[in-house]
Amino acid sequence: MNAVYGPSLGRRAASTFGSITAAAVWAVAQGVRVLLFAVLATFEPIVRCVLSFAALGGFLTAGLFYFAGPPGLHVSYGVLLVFSTGCAVTLAAYELLVRALEP
C-alpha cells in the first residue's frame, strides 16, 4: 500500500511547495506594485505640470519664432516640435503607467 501512495505524497508536497512559492512571489510583486504606484502617484502633479508646460512652451516658442521671429533668425523648428511632442507622449505614457499600477 505504501508503494501506491508514496509518489502521490511526493507530488502533493511538491505541489504545496510550488503553490507556497507562487503565493510568496505574488505577494512580493503586489508589494512592489503598490510601492511603485504610491511613488508615481505622489509625483504625478509635479510631472504633469512640468511636462505640460514644457510641451506647450515648446509649441508656442516654435510658432512664435516661425511667425513673428526676425527674418535672419536660425532656429531649428524641428527640434522644438520633436521635443514638445516627446513631452506630450511621455506624459501620456506616465499616466498610462500610473493607471496600470493602480490597485
Residue pairs with C-beta under 8 A, 6 or more apart in sequence:
33 101
33 103
34 103
36 101
37 98
37 101
37 102
37 103
40 94
40 97
40 98
40 101
41 98
44 94
44 95
44 98
47 91
47 94
48 91
48 94
48 95
51 87
51 88
51 90
51 91
51 94
52 87
52 91
54 83
54 84
54 87
55 84
55 85
55 87
55 88
55 91
56 84
57 84
58 80
58 81
58 83
58 84
58 87
59 80
59 81
59 84
61 80
62 75
62 77
62 80
62 81
62 84
65 73
65 75
65 77
65 80
66 75
66 77
69 75
